[in-house]
Amino acid sequence: MIKNTIVLFSFLICLPWTVNAQQAEASILTVDRIYSGEFAQASFGPSKWLNDGEAYTTLEASLTEGAKDIVQYDTKSGRRTILVDATALTPAGSDKPLIIANYSWSNNGQKLMIFTNTKRVWRTNTKGDYWIYDLSTKVLMQVGATLPTASLMFAKFSTDDEQIAFVSENNLYVQNLKSKAVKQLTFDGTVDIINGNFDWVYEEEFACRDGFRWSEDGEYLAFWQVDASAIKDFLMINNTAGVYAKTIPLQYPKVGEDPSAVKIGTVHLKTGKVTWMDIPGDPKQHYLPRAQWISTTNQLQIQQLNRKQNEKKIWVSDAATGKSTNIFTETEETWLDITHPDPTLAWDMTDLPIIQRGKAFLNISEKDGWRQLYRVAMNGKSEKLLTKEAFDIARFHQVNETSGTIYVNASPNNPTQRYLYQMSLSGRSKAKKLTPENQQGLHRYNISPNGKYAINSWSNANTPPTTELISLPDHKLLRTLVDNKVYKEKITELALTPVEFFKITTEDGVEMDGLMIKPANFDPAKKYPVLFHVYGEPWGQTATDSWSSLWHRLMVQKGFIIISVDNRGTPALKGRAWRKSIYRKIGVVNSRDQAMAAKAIMKQYAFIDNEKISVWGWSGGGSMTLNLLFRYPEIYQTGVSIAPVGNQLLYDNVYQERYMGVPWENKADFIEGSPVTYAKNLKGNLLLIHGTGDDNVHYQNAEVVINELIKHNKSFQMMAYPNRSHGIYEGENTSKHLYNLMTDYFLEHNSMK
């Protein structure tokens, strides 16, 4: 009896300590935990609207292990129906359903097209196999079954749903769904001649992938043809493919090199006749990044950019004759955006909205100092500004001519956030904010075709993502699609400190938006090391009010203060002058803004340890990290640079010439902005990381920086990830290894002692 009492007493003493220890352990982040799957977020989709938006479909786990059912929901009521059971998607001779990578619906909603067995091309998996499932006959049919496996790209229905067009091995094909007959439409496709598809640089810099379009009457296909025969190969090397190394040729136009010659043609489906659109100019000195059919007419609207990308012409071209008329021209002193980079945008081709049955279109321009919306007559004879207020539009969502309304994403009062606004198509009324005031943060909307509903995915810096279904224009919550409850519970266990937003004004008079995360039990009387996260180029913001990196939270738990600020030149909604001030000065203006912001922050906040200032960034942020370490060694002691452009003359022509001009006019600007030019000034600690299989920013960039550092006897550390691309994620354990490496490096050199 006495013995049992002692045991119970001991248990009662130990229990609170055990619970507290478990709670403490659950609150501590590690890189291993982050990449274990413990913090995986729930996802929704891919979702597709049906019946003009009165219904939608999504993928949900099937009773068949590892497979997915396609489930339909009534948008208003939420009534659920399994529209296609996974077992129905089992090909003859197979005992397993197709694995759905993506899917689409025919225009009448009666045929389902499945994309499966996919292969990666550049950034994403755009090659694979396509299958059609007919809901009425219950028949499953493979598209282009006689063509090479996993070679089909961008398959899509004709308007009458009777045909499927697709690309295989750089040629266009069409298949009749009744007869199943396949007809080849182009015959010159090779590695160099690319029909209905694009080369590397068009995809990377113009978001161009799908390179053909059905006419509404189904008589024509319009398509791009890229002639990359004159593009030089950049050779990447795979040293681990076998005993002998393997070279990987990549058609890649460097700065100063001519781009591929691109033209747009139409093919008449019945006759097979190809007609090329007559767009004037040297095809190697301009770009054709967008083309679309003008409503029900047999005319195309084509956008043309000159080599310097500061002149945009819009042409109307006749599909049958190719005759083209220039109906609109816009010029800029700096550059014109075809796709404006914004955190609410998907990486996709965006057409100009065509309205009034083809008589007008909507165009976004910065000509008045802000990204504003204009209605332009298709004959080019009139143009009307629709935006009444002086603020930037982040992205265009939808126009509804019946109601006379336009939906756009914007944030006039806070560049770190994004909200839904309703505008008048007549331009007579002010924009109205629809997003509720209690949902501050960054919102992404997928609006139904009828404009009555939207899927709203949003978060802020202190609130994990939620996906909701709402009605419009009242923005009323119909139901929550993804609440991320489990993820939020895990986050709550971490007891994270809040993200704080601030503004800082530099000695140059530049006011910048920033965010800061302080450690738990923060004591303003102490000194804390700082880790700056940077990007700083025209393709992204870092100080946005959205849920972000758990790794930053890990570093906060290690005693670092995390800070990120957005310099001039970033695509913040702060007007044309803010964004365009970086023209021909990448690496100069942006690095000075960052350095002067750091200097002002160090002066303003006494709790910052000025002797322990670290910085890190990826891609453009990697370049920024190098520039900060090399140009401002008196401020930054430690940096980790991942996949940086070391020499601007080694990057692709479309991106670098857009923002820097063409090198035969101002080569000195490219040299001045390149990190390698100032590598001799390194004083602090540098860890340089690059993937040897990077097809975007070539590993060559790392080696030119390394050579310059060696030349000047500068000590540094580097890590090469064999055959990894720009994202450095391929291969087992890669991401975890990289972030453990970074964590250890910062702790070794600049942690709080």
C-alpha positions in Angstrom: 0.0 0.0 0.0 2.8 2.4 0.9 4.6 1.5 -2.3 1.6 2.3 -4.5 1.1 5.6 -2.8 4.6 6.6 -3.5 4.2 5.7 -7.2 1.0 7.7 -7.5 2.6 10.7 -5.7 5.6 10.5 -8.1 3.2 10.4 -11.1 1.3 13.5 -9.9 4.6 15.4 -9.5 5.9 14.4 -12.9 2.8 14.9 -15.0 2.8 18.7 -15.2 6.5 18.7 -16.0 5.8 16.1 -18.8 3.0 18.1 -20.3 5.0 21.3 -20.1 7.9 19.6 -21.8 5.7 18.3 -24.6 4.2 21.7 -25.1 7.6 23.3 -25.2 8.8 20.7 -27.7 5.7 21.2 -29.9 6.4 25.0 -30.0 10.0 24.6 -31.3 10.4 24.6 -35.1 13.2 22.7 -36.9 14.0 22.3 -40.5 13.2 18.6 -40.2 9.8 19.4 -38.9 9.0 21.9 -41.6 9.8 19.3 -44.3 8.4 16.3 -42.6 4.8 17.0 -43.8 3.7 17.9 -40.4 2.8 21.4 -41.5 1.2 20.4 -44.9 -1.7 22.7 -45.8 -5.0 21.5 -47.2 -5.7 22.5 -50.8 -8.8 23.0 -52.9 -9.1 21.9 -56.5 -8.3 22.0 -59.2 -11.8 23.5 -59.5 -13.7 24.2 -62.7 -16.9 26.2 -63.1 -19.9 24.6 -64.8 -23.2 25.9 -66.1 -21.9 29.5 -66.3 -21.0 29.3 -62.6 -24.1 27.8 -61.1 -22.1 24.7 -60.3 -18.4 23.8 -59.9 -16.4 20.6 -59.8 -13.4 19.6 -57.8 -11.3 16.5 -57.1 -11.9 14.5 -53.9 -10.5 11.3 -52.6 -12.2 8.2 -54.0 -13.1 4.9 -52.4 -10.6 3.5 -54.9 -7.2 3.8 -53.1 -5.0 6.6 -54.6 -7.6 7.8 -57.1 -9.9 10.8 -57.2 -13.5 11.3 -58.0 -14.7 14.4 -59.8 -17.4 15.9 -57.6 -19.9 18.5 -58.5 -21.4 21.1 -56.2 -24.3 23.3 -56.7 -22.8 26.7 -56.1 -25.7 28.3 -54.3 -27.0 25.4 -52.2 -23.8 23.3 -51.8 -25.6 20.1 -52.9 -22.9 17.5 -53.6 -22.9 14.9 -56.4 -20.2 12.5 -57.5 -20.2 13.4 -61.2 -17.5 11.0 -62.3 -16.5 8.1 -60.1 -12.8 7.3 -60.4 -13.6 3.7 -61.6 -15.2 5.2 -64.7 -11.8 6.5 -65.6 -10.1 3.1 -65.9 -8.8 2.4 -69.4 -9.5 -0.9 -71.0 -6.9 -3.4 -70.0 -5.9 -1.6 -66.9 -7.0 -2.3 -63.3 -6.3 1.3 -62.1 -8.0 4.6 -62.8 -6.2 7.4 -64.5 -4.2 9.7 -62.2 -5.7 13.1 -62.8 -3.1 15.9 -63.1 -5.6 18.3 -64.4 -8.9 18.3 -66.3 -11.3 20.5 -68.3 -14.9 20.4 -69.5 -16.4 20.7 -72.9 -18.4 23.8 -73.6 -21.7 21.9 -73.0 -20.4 20.2 -69.9 -21.0 16.7 -71.2 -17.4 15.7 -72.0 -14.6 15.5 -69.5 -11.0 15.8 -70.7 -8.3 14.3 -68.4 -4.6 15.3 -68.4 -2.4 12.5 -67.1 1.0 10.8 -67.3 2.6 14.2 -67.4 6.2 15.2 -68.0 7.9 18.4 -67.1 8.8 21.0 -69.8 10.8 23.9 -68.4 8.8 25.1 -65.4 5.8 22.8 -65.3 4.4 19.5 -66.5 2.9 20.4 -69.9 3.4 17.2 -71.8 1.3 14.1 -71.2 -1.6 12.0 -72.3 -5.2 13.2 -72.7 -8.4 11.1 -72.3 -12.0 12.0 -73.0 -14.9 10.7 -70.9 -18.4 11.1 -72.4 -20.9 11.5 -69.5 -23.8 10.5 -71.7 -22.3 7.3 -73.3 -19.9 6.5 -70.4 -17.2 5.8 -72.9 -13.5 6.6 -72.2 -11.3 7.4 -75.2 -7.6 8.3 -75.5 -6.8 11.4 -77.6 -4.2 10.9 -80.2 -3.6 7.3 -79.1 -1.3 6.5 -82.1 1.1 9.3 -81.2 4.1 8.9 -78.9 3.2 8.4 -75.2 3.1 11.5 -73.1 3.8 13.7 -76.1 0.5 15.7 -76.2 0.3 19.3 -75.1 -2.6 21.8 -74.5 -5.5 19.7 -75.9 -8.8 21.6 -76.0 -12.3 21.4 -77.3 -13.6 23.3 -80.3 -16.6 25.5 -79.6 -19.1 22.9 -80.8 -17.3 20.2 -78.8 -17.0 18.0 -81.8 -13.2 18.2 -82.2 -10.0 18.3 -80.1 -6.9 20.2 -81.1 -3.5 19.5 -79.6 0.3 19.7 -80.1 2.6 16.7 -80.4 6.3 17.0 -81.0 5.9 20.6 -82.1 3.2 19.9 -84.7 -0.5 20.7 -84.5 -3.2 18.0 -84.8 -7.0 17.9 -84.7 -9.1 14.8 -83.8 -12.8 14.3 -84.6 -14.5 12.9 -81.6 -17.2 11.0 -83.5 -15.0 9.3 -86.1 -11.9 9.4 -83.9 -9.9 10.4 -87.0 -6.7 12.4 -86.4 -5.6 15.0 -88.9 -2.1 16.5 -88.8 -2.2 20.2 -89.6 1.5 21.2 -89.6 4.4 19.1 -90.8 7.6 21.2 -90.3 7.8 20.8 -86.5 11.3 20.0 -85.2 13.4 20.9 -82.2 14.0 24.3 -83.9 10.6 24.9 -85.6 8.0 25.0 -82.9 4.3 25.1 -83.8 1.6 25.8 -81.2 4.1 25.9 -78.4 7.0 28.2 -77.4 10.7 28.3 -76.7 12.2 28.7 -73.2 12.4 32.4 -73.1 8.8 33.1 -74.3 7.6 30.8 -71.5 9.8 32.2 -68.9 9.4 35.9 -69.6 6.0 36.2 -71.3 4.2 33.3 -69.6 3.6 31.8 -73.0 2.9 28.0 -73.1 -0.3 27.2 -75.0 0.4 28.4 -78.5 -2.8 28.0 -80.4 -6.4 29.2 -80.3 -9.7 27.9 -81.8 -11.9 30.3 -83.7 -15.5 30.5 -82.4 -16.9 29.0 -85.5 -14.4 26.1 -85.4 -13.2 26.8 -89.0 -9.7 27.9 -88.0 -6.9 27.4 -85.6 -4.6 30.4 -85.0 -1.1 29.4 -83.8 2.3 30.7 -83.1 5.4 29.3 -84.9 8.7 29.9 -83.3 11.9 29.5 -85.4 14.6 28.9 -82.8 17.1 27.6 -85.4 19.4 30.6 -84.9 19.4 30.4 -81.1 22.6 29.2 -79.6 22.7 26.3 -77.3 23.8 26.8 -73.8 25.3 23.5 -72.6 24.5 22.3 -69.1 26.4 19.3 -67.8 25.1 16.2 -65.9 28.1 14.7 -64.2 26.1 12.0 -62.4 24.4 10.4 -65.4 27.0 7.7 -65.7 30.7 7.1 -66.0 30.9 9.8 -68.7 29.3 13.2 -68.3 26.2 14.1 -70.4 25.7 17.5 -71.9 22.3 19.0 -72.0 21.7 21.6 -74.8 19.4 24.4 -74.0 18.2 27.0 -76.6 18.8 30.2 -74.6 19.1 33.7 -76.0 21.5 35.7 -73.8 21.5 39.5 -73.5 22.4 41.0 -76.8 21.5 37.9 -78.8 18.6 38.0 -81.2 15.4 36.3 -80.0 13.7 33.6 -82.0 11.8 34.6 -85.1 8.1 34.3 -84.3 5.1 34.5 -86.5 1.4 33.8 -86.2 -0.6 31.9 -88.7 -4.1 30.4 -89.2 -4.8 27.0 -90.5 -8.2 26.4 -92.2 -9.5 23.1 -90.9 -11.2 21.9 -94.0 -8.6 22.8 -96.6 -5.5 22.6 -94.4 -4.3 25.9 -95.8 -1.9 27.9 -93.6 -2.0 31.7 -93.9 0.6 33.9 -92.1 -0.5 37.1 -90.5 1.3 40.1 -92.1 2.9 41.8 -89.1 5.6 44.3 -90.3 9.1 44.3 -88.9 12.1 42.1 -88.6 10.8 39.0 -86.8 14.1 38.8 -84.9 13.8 42.3 -83.5 10.3 42.1 -82.1 8.1 39.9 -80.0 4.5 38.6 -80.5 3.5 37.6 -77.0 -0.3 37.7 -77.3 -2.9 36.9 -79.9 -6.7 36.2 -79.6 -9.8 35.9 -81.7 -12.1 39.0 -81.9 -15.4 37.5 -80.7 -17.4 35.9 -83.6 -15.3 37.4 -86.3 -12.6 35.7 -88.3 -10.2 38.3 -87.2 -7.3 38.2 -84.7 -6.1 40.8 -82.3 -2.3 40.6 -82.1 0.1 42.4 -79.7 3.6 43.2 -80.9 6.5 44.5 -78.8 9.6 46.0 -80.2 13.0 44.6 -79.1 13.4 47.1 -76.3 9.8 46.5 -75.2 9.0 50.1 -74.9 6.6 50.2 -77.9 3.4 48.1 -78.1 1.4 47.9 -81.3 -2.0 46.1 -81.5 -2.9 44.7 -84.9 -6.2 43.4 -86.3 -5.5 40.6 -88.8 -7.8 38.8 -91.2 -7.6 35.0 -90.7 -8.2 34.2 -94.4 -5.8 36.8 -96.0 -3.3 37.7 -93.3 -3.9 41.4 -94.0 -3.1 43.3 -90.8 -4.1 46.8 -89.6 -2.4 48.7 -86.8 -5.2 50.0 -84.7 -3.4 51.0 -81.5 0.2 52.1 -80.5 1.6 52.9 -77.1 5.1 54.0 -76.3 7.1 54.3 -73.1 10.4 55.8 -72.1 11.2 52.7 -70.0 9.3 49.5 -70.7 5.7 48.3 -71.2 4.4 45.3 -69.3 2.5 42.5 -71.1 2.1 40.6 -67.8 2.3 42.7 -64.7 4.0 40.7 -61.9 1.7 40.5 -58.9 1.3 38.1 -56.0 -2.4 37.6 -57.0 -1.6 36.5 -60.5 -1.3 33.0 -61.8 1.6 32.3 -64.2 -0.6 32.4 -67.4 -1.2 34.1 -70.6 -3.8 36.9 -70.1 -5.8 38.3 -73.0 -7.2 41.8 -73.4 -11.0 41.7 -72.6 -12.9 42.2 -75.8 -16.3 43.8 -75.4 -19.3 45.2 -77.4 -19.3 42.2 -79.7 -15.8 42.9 -80.9 -16.1 46.6 -81.3 -13.9 47.5 -78.3 -11.4 46.1 -75.8 -10.0 47.0 -72.4 -6.4 47.9 -72.0 -4.3 48.6 -68.8 -1.8 51.4 -69.2 0.5 53.5 -67.0 0.5 56.5 -69.3 -1.1 58.8 -66.7 1.2 57.7 -63.9 -0.9 54.8 -62.5 -1.9 51.3 -63.8 -5.3 52.3 -65.0 -8.0 50.8 -67.2 -9.0 52.2 -70.6 -11.8 51.3 -73.1 -10.4 51.4 -76.6 -12.4 51.2 -79.8 -11.3 48.2 -82.0 -10.8 50.7 -84.9 -8.4 52.6 -82.6 -10.3 55.9 -83.1 -11.3 56.5 -79.4 -10.0 55.7 -76.0 -11.7 56.4 -72.6 -10.2 56.2 -69.1 -12.5 54.2 -66.9 -10.6 54.7 -63.6 -11.7 57.8 -61.8 -9.2 57.7 -58.9 -5.4 57.9 -59.0 -4.5 54.3 -57.9 -2.9 51.2 -59.4 -4.9 48.2 -60.6 -3.0 45.0 -59.7 -4.9 42.8 -62.0 -8.1 42.6 -64.1 -10.6 39.9 -63.2 -13.7 40.1 -65.3 -16.1 42.4 -67.2 -19.9 41.8 -67.2 -21.5 43.8 -70.0 -25.0 42.9 -68.9 -24.5 44.6 -65.5 -22.0 47.1 -66.8 -19.5 46.2 -64.1 -15.8 45.3 -64.0 -14.0 43.4 -61.2 -10.4 44.2 -60.5 -7.8 43.6 -57.8 -6.3 46.6 -56.2 -5.3 48.2 -52.9 -5.2 52.0 -53.1 -4.3 52.6 -49.5 -1.8 49.8 -48.7 0.6 48.4 -51.2 1.2 45.3 -49.1 -2.4 44.1 -49.6 -4.8 43.2 -52.4 -8.6 43.5 -52.5 -11.6 43.1 -54.9 -13.0 46.2 -56.3 -16.0 46.8 -58.6 -15.8 49.4 -61.3 -18.2 50.8 -63.8 -17.8 49.9 -67.5 -19.1 53.3 -68.3 -16.4 55.0 -66.2 -19.0 57.2 -64.6 -18.6 56.0 -61.0 -15.9 55.5 -58.5 -14.4 52.1 -57.8 -16.1 50.3 -54.9 -14.3 48.0 -52.5 -16.1 44.7 -52.0 -13.7 42.8 -49.8 -14.9 43.1 -46.1 -12.8 45.3 -43.8 -12.4 42.3 -41.4 -10.4 40.4 -44.0 -7.3 42.5 -44.2 -4.5 40.9 -46.2 -3.9 39.6 -49.7 -6.8 38.1 -51.7 -6.9 36.0 -54.9 -10.2 35.6 -56.7 -11.5 33.1 -59.2 -14.8 34.6 -60.4 -17.5 32.5 -62.1 -18.3 33.2 -65.7 -21.7 34.8 -64.8 -20.0 37.1 -62.3 -22.4 35.9 -59.5 -19.9 33.9 -57.4 -16.2 33.7 -56.6 -13.7 31.5 -54.9 -11.7 33.7 -52.6 -8.3 32.5 -51.3 -6.9 34.9 -48.7 -4.5 35.2 -45.8 -2.5 37.8 -44.0 0.9 37.8 -42.4 -0.6 36.6 -39.1 -3.5 34.5 -40.5 -2.9 31.2 -42.4 -4.8 30.8 -45.7 -8.5 30.2 -46.0 -10.5 29.4 -49.2 -14.1 30.5 -49.3 -17.0 30.5 -51.7 -18.7 33.9 -51.9 -21.5 35.5 -53.8 -21.1 38.8 -55.7 -21.3 41.7 -55.5 -22.3 41.5 -51.8 -19.2 39.4 -51.0 -21.4 37.2 -48.8 -19.9 34.0 -47.5 -21.7 31.0 -48.9 -19.4 28.4 -47.3 -15.8 27.7 -46.4 -14.1 25.4 -48.8 -10.8 25.0 -47.0 -10.4 26.2 -43.4 -7.0 24.6 -42.9 -8.1 23.7 -39.3 -5.5 21.1 -38.7 -2.7 23.4 -40.0 -4.0 26.3 -37.9 -4.0 24.1 -34.8 -0.3 23.2 -35.5 0.6 26.8 -36.0 -1.1 27.8 -32.8 1.1 25.3 -30.9 4.1 27.2 -32.2 3.1 30.4 -30.3 4.4 32.6 -33.1 5.1 36.2 -32.5 3.1 38.6 -34.8 4.4 40.1 -38.0 4.6 43.9 -37.7 4.4 46.3 -40.6 6.3 49.6 -40.7 7.4 52.4 -43.0 11.0 53.7 -43.1 12.3 56.8 -44.9 15.9 56.7 -46.1 18.4 59.5 -46.2 17.6 59.8 -49.9 14.0 60.6 -49.0 12.6 57.3 -50.2 9.8 55.9 -48.1 9.6 52.1 -48.1 7.2 49.5 -46.7 8.6 46.8 -44.5 7.7 44.0 -42.2 9.4 42.8 -39.0 9.2 39.7 -36.9 10.6 39.8 -33.4 11.6 36.9 -31.1 9.3 35.8 -28.3 9.9 37.5 -25.0 11.4 40.4 -26.9 13.3 42.8 -24.7 13.9 46.3 -26.3 16.9 46.7 -23.9 18.7 43.8 -25.6 20.6 43.7 -28.9 19.3 41.3 -31.6 20.9 40.1 -34.8 18.9 40.9 -38.0 18.2 38.7 -41.0 17.0 40.7 -44.0 15.1 38.8 -46.7 15.5 40.5 -50.1 14.4 40.3 -53.7 14.2 43.9 -55.0 13.7 43.5 -58.8 10.7 44.3 -61.0 9.3 40.8 -60.7 8.3 40.6 -57.1 7.5 42.0 -53.6 8.6 40.5 -50.3 6.9 42.8 -47.8 3.3 41.7 -48.5 0.6 41.1 -45.9 0.2 37.4 -46.7 1.1 34.1 -44.9 4.7 33.1 -45.7 7.8 31.2 -44.7 7.9 29.0 -41.6 11.7 29.0 -42.0 11.7 32.7 -41.1 9.7 31.8 -38.0 12.4 29.2 -37.2 15.1 31.8 -37.4 13.0 34.1 -35.1 13.0 31.3 -32.6 16.8 31.2 -32.9 16.9 34.8 -31.8 17.0 36.7 -35.1 14.8 39.6 -36.0 13.4 39.0 -39.6 13.0 42.2 -41.7 12.0 42.7 -45.3 11.5 45.9 -47.2 10.5 46.7 -50.8 12.7 49.1 -52.6 11.9 51.3 -55.7 11.5 49.2 -58.8 9.5 46.4 -57.2 5.9 46.0 -58.5 4.3 47.6 -55.5 1.0 49.5 -56.1 2.8 52.9 -55.7 2.5 54.4 -59.1 4.5 54.3 -62.3 7.4 56.5 -61.1 8.1 54.1 -58.2 8.2 51.0 -60.5 10.0 52.6 -63.5 12.7 54.4 -61.5 14.9 51.3 -61.7 15.1 51.4 -65.5 18.7 50.8 -66.6 19.7 50.8 -62.9 19.0 47.3 -61.7 21.7 46.5 -59.1 22.3 50.2 -58.4 19.0 51.9 -57.4 17.6 48.8 -55.7 20.7 47.9 -53.7 21.1 51.5 -52.5 17.5 51.6 -51.4 18.0 48.4 -49.5 21.2 49.5 -47.9 19.9 52.9 -47.0 16.8 51.3 -45.5 19.0 49.0 -43.4 21.0 52.0 -42.3 17.9 53.9 -41.3 16.5 50.9 -39.5 19.7 50.4 -37.5 19.5 54.0 -36.5 15.9 54.0 -35.6 15.7 50.8 -33.6 18.1 50.6 -30.7 17.5 46.9 -30.2 19.2 46.0 -33.4 22.8 44.7 -33.2 24.5 46.7 -35.9 27.5 44.2 -35.9 25.2 41.3 -36.8 23.4 42.2 -40.0 22.7 39.3 -42.3 20.9 39.1 -45.6 19.6 36.3 -47.9 17.7 36.0 -51.2 17.0 33.8 -54.2 17.4 34.5 -57.9 17.0 38.3 -58.2 17.3 38.2 -54.4 20.5 36.2 -54.7 21.9 39.0 -57.0 20.7 41.6 -54.4 22.4 39.7 -51.6 25.7 39.8 -53.5 25.4 43.4 -54.4 24.7 44.3 -50.8 27.7 42.4 -49.5 30.0 43.7 -52.2 28.8 47.3 -52.4 27.9 47.9 -48.7 30.3 45.8 -46.7 30.2 48.3 -43.8 26.5 47.4 -43.3 26.2 43.6 -44.0 28.4 41.1 -42.3 26.9 37.8 -43.6 24.9 36.7 -46.6 23.5 33.6 -48.3 23.0 34.1 -52.0 21.0 31.5 -53.9 20.9 31.1 -57.7 22.0 34.7 -58.4 22.6 36.4 -61.7 26.3 37.3 -61.2 26.7 39.1 -64.5 23.7 40.7 -66.1 25.1 40.0 -69.6 24.7 36.3 -68.9 20.9 36.3 -68.3 18.2 36.0 -71.0 17.6 38.9 -73.4 13.8 39.4 -72.8 14.0 40.0 -69.1 17.3 41.9 -68.9 16.8 44.0 -72.0 13.3 44.9 -70.8 14.5 46.6 -67.7 18.1 47.5 -68.7 17.9 48.5 -72.4 19.9 46.8 -75.2 23.7 46.4 -74.5 24.9 48.0 -77.8 23.4 51.2 -76.5 24.3 51.1 -72.8 26.6 48.1 -72.0 28.1 50.1 -69.1 24.8 50.0 -67.2 24.8 46.1 -67.3 28.4 46.0 -66.0 27.7 48.7 -63.3 24.6 46.7 -62.0 26.3 43.3 -61.9 27.5 41.9 -58.6 30.7 40.5 -60.1 31.9 44.0 -60.8 32.2 44.7 -57.0 33.2 41.2 -55.8 36.6 42.6 -54.9 35.0 44.5 -51.9 33.8 41.5 -50.0 34.7 41.7 -46.3 32.0 39.6 -44.6 30.8 36.0 -44.7 29.3 34.7 -48.0 27.7 31.4 -48.7 27.0 31.0 -52.4 24.4 28.3 -53.5 23.5 27.2 -57.0 22.1 24.3 -58.8 24.3 23.0 -61.7 21.2 22.1 -63.7 19.7 25.6 -63.5 18.2 26.3 -66.9 17.0 29.8 -65.8 20.0 31.4 -64.1 22.9 29.2 -65.3 25.5 27.9 -62.9 27.9 29.8 -65.1 26.8 32.9 -63.0 28.1 31.3 -59.9 31.4 30.4 -61.5 32.1 33.9 -62.8 31.6 35.3 -59.3 33.7 32.6 -57.8 36.6 33.3 -60.2 36.4 37.0 -59.3 36.5 36.3 -55.6 39.5 34.0 -56.1 41.2 36.7 -58.1 41.0 39.0 -55.2 41.8 36.4 -52.6 38.4 36.6 -50.9 37.4 33.7 -48.6 33.9 32.4 -49.0 31.9 29.2 -49.0 29.8 27.6 -51.7 27.4 24.7 -52.3 26.6 23.3 -55.7 23.5 21.1 -56.0 24.1 18.6 -58.8 21.5 18.8 -61.7 19.1 20.9 -59.6 17.1 23.5 -61.4 16.5 27.1 -60.4 14.1 26.0 -57.6 16.7 23.6 -56.2 14.1 21.0 -55.1 14.7 18.0 -57.2 16.2 14.9 -55.6 15.6 13.3 -52.2 16.1 15.5 -49.2 17.3 18.5 -51.3 15.1 21.3 -49.8 15.7 20.1 -46.2 19.4 20.0 -46.8 19.5 23.5 -48.3 17.6 25.1 -45.4 19.6 23.2 -42.8 22.7 24.5 -44.5 21.4 28.1 -44.4 20.3 27.8 -40.8 23.7 26.5 -39.6 25.5 29.2 -41.6 23.6 32.1 -40.0 23.8 30.6 -36.6 27.6 30.1 -36.9 28.3 33.7 -38.1 25.6 36.1 -36.8 23.5 34.5 -34.1 22.7 36.1 -30.8 25.4 35.0 -28.3 
